[in-house]
Amino acid sequence: MFGGLVGLATIRVLLADDNAGVLAYLRALLGKAFDIVGEFENGKLAVEGALGLDPDMVVLDISMPVMNGFQASALLRDLKCRTKIVILTTYEDSEFIAKAFSCGADAYVCKRRLADDLGAAISAVLHGNTFTSPSIGPLEA
């Protein structure tokens, strides 16, 4: 899943999702390859964690209580946080995708394609590119 990326264990990742099952799945999926520095159940705690823990990457759900993923992404960018942002979501709507990127996200991954797309998203982001799950198709202009 993470072939071609060296030194992954030194890459610090923060996870945020209000679903404990999704957090556990993400931990299992990423934990052997990356340093998981924190797990949070809402966007506000994720922002606080990102500012305090200085991860290389934040994996954020859009739909979370207190502060959603859009708000958390925008706040991290407003605060000049250097971390890369990967949005995870069930929404495959072009308006959500456009909003995610306008809020500062670097990647947009559909949860139903998580196992297939998360590795490609992380690779793209770590190489300075953006990523959108291919199953969504091209964005409308």
C-alpha positions, 0 to 999 in steps of 0.5 A: 500500500505504501510502496516507494515511500521511504522512512514512513515510520518517521512521518507523524500522522494525526487521525480525527473521526467521530466514529471509533470504528473508523479510527480503529480501522485507520490505526490498523491501516496506517499504524505499522507504516506511520507514527500515529501521534494522536486520535481525536473525535472532533475537529476542535480537538484535532486542531488543538492536537495538530498545533501541539503535536506538529504532525506531518499529516492530519487525516480528517473526517468532514462530519464531526461534532464541535468543529467539522473537517472543513472548519478544522482545515480552514483554521489550520491553514489560517494558523499557518500550520504546515501539516498536510491535510487528507479529508476522509468522507462518505460525500462524493459530491463535487461541491464538497470536494471543491469546498475541501480544497478551498479550505486547505485540504491536500487530498479527498478520499472516499471512505468506501475506497479507503483501503484502495485510495488512502495509500495513493493519497498519502503518497501524492500529498507527501510528494507535494501533489493533491489527490481525489479518489478516482472513483468520483470522476473529474470535477465539473468546471 
